[in-house]
Structures are given as C-alpha cells and as structure tokens.
C-alpha cells in the first residue's frame, strides 16, 4: 500500500511539473487569431496637417491621394507669413490646405491612422519547444505573414513611395517575417504580445 502511494505521488508530481507541448497546428491557430484581431494602421502624418497648395513634394502628393480616396478632408486657408526669398525676409500671403480626418472620424475618437488591412499567417517557419521563464512556459514561433483585406486605396500609384504600403501589396509573394511568442499559463496556451517573462 505504501509503495502504491509513493508511486502515485511521484506520478502526480511528474504530471504537475511536466513540460507542456504545443503542436504546429495549435500554434498556427493562436497566431492567426492574434494577427487578424489587430488592424494595420498607416500613420504617415500627425493631423491636422498644413501644407502650401502649390507644394509638389512627396507629402503633398500623399495627402492629395488620401483626400481623393475620402480618407481625409481639406480646407483652404489664406494667411500672412514671413518667408525668406533671395536671402531676404519678407511678408507674403500663403495659400494653404489644412488636411484632417473627416469629422465623423474625429467625433468617434477613432485611433489615428489609416486602416489598410490585417495580418494573415502564411506559415510557421520554426517553432521552439516550450521553455520555462519565471513561472510560465513559453514557445517561440518564427513566422511568415502577409497583409489580408488590403484596401483598394493602397493600390493608387501615389502610394508607391510609401514603403510600408508598397511592401504590403507584394507581401503574399514576399511575406514579412517576425518572431512571436506563445505562453502556457498552467492550463492552456495563448498568444503572448510581450517578451517572455515580462508582464
């Protein structure tokens, strides 16, 4: 009877401290849910943004394209300003555009930036075994992912100068890569958005 008790106790202790295992399919499901739950936002400029109407620089082109696609509104403004021309300072009337998010966007207190898609898992390249850090087990997954639900406005040629958007367009064929972490809380595995051991 004593031997049976000791054997049961040893088996129970072994089960409690056993290293958890996570398979690739389970890891893929957790990573997929986490990627798709996080909208991708492009934030090229703080708003509101004022720029001369005659400007031909990169920012002017991007702002105009965002306006054409209904992602920004713009208002005309005329103002006096001091400018430097030929090494001399003088006052001049400036005609500017003031770009801002549409009123409905501002009233809702929506997060800044322009939604352009969500991440989607292409494949798990490498999945580590579980390892203990502090009180929790973690597993690292090195993944390839691409942008899903890509918005039509991203395809506008005006955005070819924006590397994030350009890379997003080609991301199915040339996927992004990153390392993500999964955490075992003693009961089940979940996606971990921090570094192992950091709460």
BELCOR-V544054 format. One record per residue. N is the residue number from 1. RES is the residue in one small letter. BURIAL is # if it has 16 or more other C-alpha atoms within 10 Angstrom, else .. Layout:
N;RES;BURIAL, N;RES;BURIAL
//
This chain:
1;x;., 2;x;., 3;x;., 4;x;., 5;x;., 6;x;., 7;x;., 8;x;., 9;x;., 10;x;., 11;x;., 12;x;., 13;x;., 14;x;., 15;x;., 16;x;., 17;x;., 18;x;., 19;x;., 20;x;#, 21;x;., 22;x;#, 23;x;., 24;x;#, 25;x;., 26;x;., 27;x;#, 28;x;#, 29;x;., 30;x;#, 31;x;#, 32;x;#, 33;x;., 34;x;#, 35;x;#, 36;x;#, 37;x;., 38;x;., 39;x;., 40;x;#, 41;x;., 42;x;., 43;x;., 44;x;., 45;x;., 46;x;., 47;x;., 48;x;., 49;x;., 50;x;#, 51;x;#, 52;x;., 53;x;., 54;x;., 55;x;., 56;x;., 57;x;., 58;x;., 59;x;., 60;x;#, 61;x;., 62;x;#, 63;x;#, 64;x;#, 65;x;#, 66;x;#, 67;x;#, 68;x;., 69;x;., 70;x;., 71;x;#, 72;x;#, 73;x;#, 74;x;#, 75;x;., 76;x;., 77;x;., 78;x;., 79;x;., 80;x;., 81;x;., 82;x;., 83;x;., 84;x;., 85;x;., 86;x;., 87;x;., 88;x;., 89;x;., 90;x;., 91;x;., 92;x;., 93;x;., 94;x;#, 95;x;., 96;x;#, 97;x;#, 98;x;#, 99;x;#, 100;x;#, 101;x;#, 102;x;., 103;x;., 104;x;., 105;x;., 106;x;., 107;x;., 108;x;., 109;x;., 110;x;., 111;x;., 112;x;., 113;x;#, 114;x;#, 115;x;#, 116;x;#, 117;x;#, 118;x;#, 119;x;#, 120;x;#, 121;x;#, 122;x;#, 123;x;#, 124;x;#, 125;x;., 126;x;., 127;x;#, 128;x;., 129;x;., 130;x;#, 131;x;#, 132;x;., 133;x;., 134;x;., 135;x;., 136;x;., 137;x;#, 138;x;#, 139;x;#, 140;x;#, 141;x;#, 142;x;., 143;x;#, 144;x;#, 145;x;#, 146;x;#, 147;x;#, 148;x;#, 149;x;., 150;x;#, 151;x;., 152;x;., 153;x;#, 154;x;#, 155;x;., 156;x;., 157;x;., 158;x;#, 159;x;#, 160;x;., 161;x;., 162;x;., 163;x;., 164;x;., 165;x;#, 166;x;., 167;x;#, 168;x;#, 169;x;#, 170;x;., 171;x;#, 172;x;#, 173;x;., 174;x;., 175;x;#, 176;x;#, 177;x;#, 178;x;., 179;x;., 180;x;#, 181;x;#, 182;x;#, 183;x;#, 184;x;#, 185;x;., 186;x;., 187;x;., 188;x;., 189;x;#, 190;x;#, 191;x;#, 192;x;#, 193;x;., 194;x;., 195;x;., 196;x;#, 197;x;., 198;x;., 199;x;.
//
